[in-house]
């Protein structure tokens, strides 16, 4: 597969994954207890950990 096509597939994959990730974070946030520190920790983790599952996809897209 040409590099441009791989990047296109990866871009669509990232957008689809992020849409699912945001939906999941919003859905889970409604089940959290009403505590500021728990919500802060949840949103901090949800906001930073989204990149970890995407690393293999991005490596694949940049493979030569």
C-alpha positions as CSV (number, residue, x, y, z in Angstrom):
1,X,0.0,0.0,0.0
2,X,1.4,3.4,-0.9
3,X,2.4,5.7,2.0
4,X,-0.3,8.3,1.1
5,X,-3.0,5.6,1.2
6,X,-1.7,4.3,4.5
7,X,-1.9,7.8,6.0
8,X,-5.4,8.3,4.7
9,X,-6.5,5.0,6.3
10,X,-4.8,5.9,9.5
11,X,-6.4,9.3,9.6
12,X,-9.9,7.8,9.2
13,X,-9.0,5.3,11.9
14,X,-7.9,8.0,14.3
15,X,-11.0,10.0,13.7
16,X,-13.2,7.0,14.2
17,X,-11.3,5.9,17.4
18,X,-11.5,9.4,18.8
19,X,-15.3,9.6,18.2
20,X,-15.7,6.3,20.1
21,X,-13.3,7.4,22.8
22,X,-15.2,10.7,23.5
23,X,-18.5,8.9,23.5
24,X,-17.1,6.3,26.0
25,X,-15.7,9.0,28.2
26,X,-18.9,11.0,28.3
27,X,-20.9,7.9,29.0
28,X,-18.6,6.8,31.8
29,X,-18.5,10.2,33.3
30,X,-22.2,10.1,34.0
31,X,-21.6,7.1,36.3
32,X,-19.0,8.8,38.4
33,X,-19.7,9.9,42.0
34,X,-20.2,13.6,42.5
35,X,-16.7,14.3,43.7
36,X,-14.4,16.9,42.2
37,X,-11.2,15.0,42.7
38,X,-12.6,11.8,41.1
39,X,-13.9,13.7,38.1
40,X,-10.6,15.6,37.8
41,X,-8.6,12.3,37.8
42,X,-11.0,10.7,35.3
43,X,-10.9,13.5,32.8
44,X,-7.1,13.8,33.2
45,X,-6.7,10.1,32.4
46,X,-9.2,10.1,29.6
47,X,-7.6,13.2,28.1
48,X,-4.1,11.8,28.1
49,X,-4.5,8.0,27.6
50,X,-6.3,8.2,24.3
51,X,-2.9,8.2,22.4
52,X,-1.7,4.9,23.7
53,X,-4.0,2.7,21.7
54,X,-3.2,4.7,18.6
55,X,0.6,4.2,18.7
56,X,0.5,1.0,16.6
57,X,-1.7,2.5,14.0
58,X,0.5,5.6,13.6
59,X,3.6,3.5,13.4
60,X,2.0,1.4,10.7
61,X,1.0,4.6,8.8
62,X,4.6,5.9,8.9
63,X,6.3,2.6,8.0
64,X,8.4,2.8,4.9
